[in-house]
Amino acid sequence: MNLRPATNHDSVALITLIDAVYREYGEVMHTAGADSDLLKIEERYAGRGGDFVVLEDGQNNIVGCHAALPVDPGNGLLTFRRLYLKKSLRGGGHGMRLMDWAAKWARDQGYHRIEFWSDTRFEMAHKFFERYGFERTGEVRDMNDGALPYSEYFFRMDLSGTNHAPGQ
């Protein structure tokens, strides 16, 4: 498995991957709203001081992804986005590899706090986030920027106080 920077040329493959995950939960891709970042990956991530990577299998098929995006660089605040894996690869260490990449990237860039929202339906992912060291705060927000309304939980982590050693 190869980890590499995502480019605008990866849009179709990323949309296909993420749409397949969404469909597991009764959701569909909405590139006119919540998923519009996938149409201009370089501009929406690297162009804003962030990064986006894809995980490729041995045949150069995109099977996973993850992104980091500054929220408030002056205060060391970053958000994580787009952690997705092909269903058959979940639980095999690939999610850990993607999360380690993102946490190491955050530290290397001088960020010390990570905050993000995650769809309330992604229960397996939430268990993974908590094992990794993220705290679910109890905050929930209702969203209407997708093809269907949905809700999200808020997660956070102070990188200076993690039990997990990201990037190790």
C-alpha positions in Angstrom: 0.0 0.0 0.0 1.3 3.4 -1.0 0.5 6.7 0.6 0.8 9.8 -1.6 -0.5 13.4 -1.9 -3.9 13.7 -3.5 -4.3 15.8 -6.6 -7.3 17.2 -8.6 -6.9 14.2 -10.9 -8.0 11.9 -8.0 -11.4 13.5 -7.7 -13.4 10.8 -9.5 -11.7 8.0 -7.6 -12.2 9.7 -4.3 -15.8 10.5 -5.0 -16.4 6.8 -5.9 -14.6 5.6 -2.7 -16.5 8.0 -0.4 -19.8 7.5 -2.1 -19.5 3.8 -1.5 -18.9 4.4 2.2 -21.9 6.9 2.3 -24.1 4.3 0.7 -23.4 1.8 3.5 -25.2 4.3 5.8 -28.0 5.3 3.5 -26.3 8.5 2.4 -25.3 9.7 -1.1 -22.6 12.0 -2.4 -23.5 15.7 -2.6 -20.8 17.6 -4.6 -23.0 20.7 -4.8 -22.7 21.0 -1.0 -20.8 19.1 1.7 -18.7 17.2 -0.7 -17.7 20.1 -3.0 -14.1 20.0 -1.7 -13.6 16.8 -3.7 -13.9 18.7 -7.0 -10.9 21.0 -6.2 -8.7 19.0 -3.9 -5.5 21.0 -4.4 -7.2 24.3 -3.9 -9.3 23.3 -0.9 -6.4 21.6 1.0 -2.9 22.5 -0.1 -4.1 25.9 -1.2 -5.3 26.6 2.3 -2.2 25.3 4.1 -3.5 21.8 4.6 -2.7 18.4 3.0 -4.7 15.5 1.6 -3.3 12.0 1.0 -4.6 8.9 -0.7 -3.8 5.3 0.1 -3.3 3.1 -3.1 -3.3 -0.6 -3.4 -0.7 -2.5 -5.5 -2.7 -1.7 -8.7 -2.7 2.1 -8.0 -6.4 2.0 -7.0 -7.4 4.5 -4.3 -8.6 2.5 -1.4 -8.3 5.1 1.4 -7.8 8.8 2.2 -7.3 11.4 4.9 -6.9 15.2 5.1 -5.7 17.9 7.5 -6.9 21.5 7.2 -5.9 24.5 9.3 -8.8 26.1 11.3 -6.8 28.7 13.3 -3.1 28.4 12.6 -2.3 31.2 15.1 -3.7 29.2 17.9 -2.4 25.9 16.6 -5.9 24.5 15.7 -6.4 22.0 12.9 -9.2 19.9 11.7 -9.1 16.4 10.2 -11.4 15.5 7.3 -12.0 12.7 4.8 -10.8 9.7 6.7 -12.3 6.9 4.6 -11.3 3.3 3.8 -12.7 0.7 1.4 -14.9 -1.5 3.5 -12.7 -4.7 3.0 -9.7 -2.9 4.5 -11.2 -1.6 7.7 -9.7 -3.0 10.9 -6.5 -4.0 9.3 -4.2 -1.2 10.4 -4.7 1.1 7.4 -6.9 3.5 9.3 -4.2 3.7 11.9 -1.6 4.4 9.2 -3.7 7.3 7.8 -4.4 8.7 11.2 -0.7 8.5 12.2 0.1 10.3 9.0 -2.3 13.1 9.8 -1.3 13.5 13.5 2.4 13.5 12.5 1.7 16.1 9.8 -0.2 18.2 12.3 2.8 18.1 14.8 5.3 18.7 12.1 3.4 21.9 11.0 3.3 23.1 14.6 -0.4 22.4 15.4 -1.2 21.3 18.9 -4.9 20.8 18.9 -7.2 18.8 16.5 -10.9 19.2 16.3 -13.4 17.6 13.9 -17.0 16.6 13.4 -18.0 13.1 12.4 -21.4 11.8 11.2 -23.3 10.2 14.1 -23.9 7.0 12.0 -20.1 6.2 11.7 -20.1 4.2 15.0 -17.1 2.0 14.1 -15.1 5.1 13.2 -16.0 6.8 16.5 -14.7 3.8 18.5 -11.5 4.0 16.5 -11.1 7.8 17.2 -11.6 7.2 20.9 -9.0 4.4 21.0 -6.7 6.7 19.2 -7.0 9.3 21.9 -9.7 11.6 20.7 -12.4 12.8 23.1 -16.1 12.9 22.1 -17.3 16.0 23.8 -21.0 15.3 23.7 -21.7 18.2 21.3 -24.0 17.3 18.4 -24.9 19.5 15.5 -27.5 19.0 12.8 -26.4 19.5 9.2 -28.3 20.3 6.1 -25.5 20.7 3.5 -25.7 17.1 2.3 -28.1 15.3 0.0 -30.0 14.4 3.2 -30.0 16.0 6.6 -27.6 14.4 9.1 -26.1 15.0 12.5 -22.4 15.0 13.7 -20.5 14.4 16.9 -17.6 16.7 17.9 -14.2 15.2 18.6 -11.0 16.8 19.9 -7.5 16.0 20.9 -4.6 18.0 22.5 -1.5 16.7 20.7 0.7 17.5 23.6 -1.3 15.2 26.0 -2.0 12.1 23.8 -1.4 8.6 25.1 -1.0 7.4 21.6 2.3 8.2 19.9 1.1 9.4 16.5 3.6 8.8 13.7 5.6 6.3 15.7 
